[in-house]
């Protein structure tokens, strides 16, 4: 099928009533947001979203290839979905996301039940690919798109229901130019491309006008946003802005209570970004700062471009700006060549930084990455033992951080009923901690901000009760505001790309 076929396919068939799409998502927040974009896009093309697989006419599987477990889950799912597709004529099964970007039409050859495949740059083609599949055409579209057009999606459809009321993701950049030795992202998401600042600001203002209180900026290396324009001396709102300036303009949108960003890379923190955490009231006191390893030898093998001391300086600069900052991280254990000393270095740095939480994983070799060719693979039992030891330390740190917060007042953005059941509601506070509290749902609707006194802590969440009026979206903690001195801020060792 050629491009002209895809352009005309949605117009060739009138939108029919009763068509439903079910989206199944694996992976990171970028994938979650891509699935939201797809659901909204398809709603504009006559497909109503459904949570029921049995009601679906179109099933999209948005895949992740960061670890082999998610990829194996996809293949297992596809085998089980043969019966679903064949149970009703006209059903369409599609695979997208990072595995689709890697495998392309190989998925069509291996799984005849799959009708089309779409890569991470080709979301906008999905309605056309679905219509073509209805006409009996199987196809794969996984070409990399360097154009800014890939960021263009329609406004939210009036019937679109937010999965998380009051919160929204906004993509600011995609791709990565760093090529860490263990990471497949540059091959599945492509090279760095930053979205024009004016489009980001317009989308954010529109979201806030519709009741969104918290916006999370997304990018593979989100704080690398705009760096190529800045390097060429052509940063402006029509193109891009320095990341700290983008945060400042977003924070000035009336009605925006909270602003977050994920996931940053340590080498792209500078004095301006650290200072933003002291100056900008909506910018949340939480940063997810991927460490991966606390060993200089392993960081070099991983091609992370910083040392453990460089990472410490990033942490010190951020905490000089915002002493109550909560830090979370990503960690990999069992990387090829990791010694007992390397692992102890990781435990020591994790303990020293005092991460509140972490995503931690056993190393999983990914085809096409440099690390997959490294010698000195660790025995599975050694990697597993280290993983369990790291998990034990992280549980200890999380539990201690939660206990230290008992008695505080915090602001909770309500998400809905608590998983604990009963009459409890749940939400997250500015530090990105889950807070469960007793309240009347009619007085604390999803998407609302509630002031909560923390009364107790568990290893996984905080427990409290509503207290007084809704909390200010600014600063709940009594932190003395000041602009950090330059010598308190960040000085990164190591080369930049």
C-alpha positions, 0 to 999 in steps of 0.5 A: 500500500502506498502513501496515497492509499493511506491518505484516501482510505479514511474518506473512502468509507463512511464512518459507521456507528457502533465500531469500538476500539480496545487499546492494550498498552505495555511499557513507559509513560510515553507508551501510555500517552501514545495510547491516549493519542490513538484513542482520541484520534480513532474517536475522531474517525468513528471508533468508540473506546471500550474496556471490553475486549469482547466488544472491540472491533479493533484491537491495538497492542502498543508494545514495549521492547525495553526488556525481553519480558514485555516482548515475550508477553506480546508473542504470548498474547498474539497466540491467544488472540487468534480465537478472538479475531476469528470469533467475529467477522470484521475484527482487526488486530494491530501491533504498534509501539517499540516492538513493531518499530523493531520487527516491522513486517516480520510480525506479519510473516510470523503472525498471520492473525495480525492485520497491520503493524505501525511504528512509533512514528506512524500513529497518525496513520492508524485510522487509514491502516484500520480502514485498509485492513477492513478492506483485506489489506495487510501492511506495516508502516515503520519508517522513521519520520523526521518531520514535526508533523508527527506531533500533530494530533486533533484536539480532544474529542468531546466524547474523549474521557480522560483516564486520569481526571485532572492530569495530562501528559504533554509530549515535548520531545521524542527520541534519543541521541545518546545510545547507552549500551543497554538501551534500544530506545534510539532504534525504536524512537529514533533520534532526538526531535523537539516540538516547537515551544509555541505548540507545547504552550498552546496545548498546555493552556488548552488542557488547563482551560478544560480542567487539567490541574497537573501536567507532566512533560514527556520525553525520552531525555526530556531535559535535552529538549531544545538543546540542538536549537540552543547550540545553533543559537536559534532558540525561540518560541516558534522553534524551541526554548531552553528547557528551564525557560519552557518550564517557566512559561508553562508555570505561568499558565493561570490555573495550572497547579502542578508541573512535572517532567520525565524522564530527565538525563543527569548530564542535561541538568544545569544551574537554570534547571536546578534554580527552577525548582526553587523559583517555580511554585507549580514545579513539583518537589519530585524528580525521577533521576535515572542512576542505573548503576553506582559503579563508575566502571559499570557506568562507563560500560553502560555509556552513561556519560557521567560518574558517581561523583557527577551524579552526586553533584546533580543531586546536591544542586537540586537539593540546594534549590529544593531541600525537601525534594523527593528523588526516585530512580531507575536501576539495573543490576547484573550488567555484564562484568558487574563485580561484587564491588560494583554492586556494593558501590550501587548499594552505597550510592542508593543509600547515600542519595536516599531515593524514595522509590525506584524502578529496578531490574535485572539486566536484560540483553536487547538485540541490536544494542552494544551491551548484548555483545559484551562478555562476562555475562552474570549467572542468573542466580547471581543477578537475582540475588543482587536484585533481591538485595537491592529491592530490600534496600529500596523497601527500607528507604521507602518505608523510612521516607513514608514514616518521616512524613507522618503528621504533615499536611499535603495536597492530594490530587484525587484519582478515584477510589482507593485500592484498599477499598471501603470508603477511601479515596486515593491520589498523589501528592506533590512528592508523587506519593500515593495518599489514601484518605477517608472522604465523601467522593461527592466532596472530593471528585477525581481531579480535585485537590484536597488538603490531607493530614498524614496520619500513618504510613505503610511501605507503599502509601500514606494514610490520612484525613482531609483537613480544612480547605483545598490545599494551595497548589503552590508549596505545602511544606515550609521550605525557605524560598531562595535562589541557590548560589551558583557554587551550590549548583551543578557541575557535571564531570564527563563529556556531553554528546 
